[in-house]
Structures are given as structure tokens and as C-alpha cells.
Amino acid sequence: MRYDLVIFDNDGVLVDSEPLSNRLLADYLTELGHPTSFEDSIRDYMGSAMHRVHDLVEERTGQRLPDDFDDVFHARVFAAFERELKPVAGVVDVLETLAAEGVPYCVASSGSHERIRVGHRTTGLDRWFDDERIFSSQDVGRGKPAPDLFLYAAQRMGVVPARCVVVEDSPLGVQAAVAAGMDVYGFTSMTPAEKLAGTTRLFADLRKLPDLWAG
């Protein structure tokens, strides 16, 4: 193993939540008078913290989203998670390999702590992630594409950035990992490879990850 710490993004890497959450986000923004397609949501917001949604809407329209926007959106997302959310194919195999080999790992997500935990509890991934392995954009001042979250996770886990590898599926997340001085493996399940510029490696099947970072 060439790294001392594996940092996973959450949405789209551990839990298959991106299609659900981006569909709901597009629908809610459209409902509020800001027409947004699923493709628009993926392009503009995938991998970002909620403050980016507020910032872009205000920048583009001059209007602020309602004060309860986050609460309403998350209530819809959590309800959808309970009905439909599944772990990403192959992720349990990867976590089992890391645990068997004693390789430290954690999750660093743009989502809130509550969102991470609801997703993990629903999919059974909570057995792999105790509180000491979970980091959220809530823990830092700036979310992705700023490097703050990944640097914070590495510092809390006691590993220097150069010895970390990040597993990401969004352009914003890749930018954040590169800015943090970490290697980053880009997951192309939902995001075309050409949109993940700057990655150390690209892959399309999580089960192949241990072979990639062992080489």
C-alpha cells in the first residue's frame, strides 16, 4: 500500500446518493422559481456544500433562497434515502480489504454530519465508520473546491497530505484534493473522465481500487 490514509468522498463514492439528491435539488429549485434540470444540478452542485447552492442562486438571480431551504431539502433527501438509497457497488469489498490490511481510512464529505450518518445507517455502512472517521464541510470554514476539508481530515487522522489518497467522483472534489497536495483517484461511474482533470488515476469499478493503489 503506497498510502498511509484513504479519504473517501461520500455521495457517489460510498453511497449511491447523487442521482437521488440531484433530482430532488433540481425539482426543489424549479419549484421555487429557479428552473433547474437534473443535468444542471449535476454540473453546478455535485460534490459541493449547501452554501454553494445559495451562493450561485443569489449570484445568478439576485434572490436569496428561503431561510428553511436546507431543512426542507434535507427532509426530502432523507425520506428518499430511507426508500431508495443503496451502497455503491463494490464499496463493502474495498472497506473489508482496508480493514483486513489495517490501512487507515475515513470519509470527508461536503454533506452535513446528519446526512452522512443517515446515509450510512440506511445502507449498513455505519459499521465501517465511527465518529472518528467522519468529517464534514460543517467542520471547516470552506467546502470543496477549497482544500480545507481534506487537510482537516488528514490532520485529525495524523497523516501528512502527501501520504494521503482521496477517492472522488466530482470535479469540485478533485480540485480540492489537488489543492490539498494529495493524490486523487477519480471515479467515473457518473462523471465523464474528461471532467475529472488533475486526477492521479481514473477508475470505473470500486473493486479495482486496492489493486490500483497497491501498484
Protein Blocks (a to p, Z undefined) as FASTA:
>chain_A
ZZfbdcddfehplpccklmmmmmmmmmmmmnopacdfklmmmmmgopafklmmmmmmmmn
opacdfklmmmmmmmmmmmmmmmgccdehklmmmmmmmmnopacddddfbdfklmmmmmm
mnopmmmmcfklcccfklpmbdcfbfklmmmmmmmnopafklpccddfbfklmmmmmmno
pacdddfklmcfklmghiabdcfbfklmmmmmmZZ
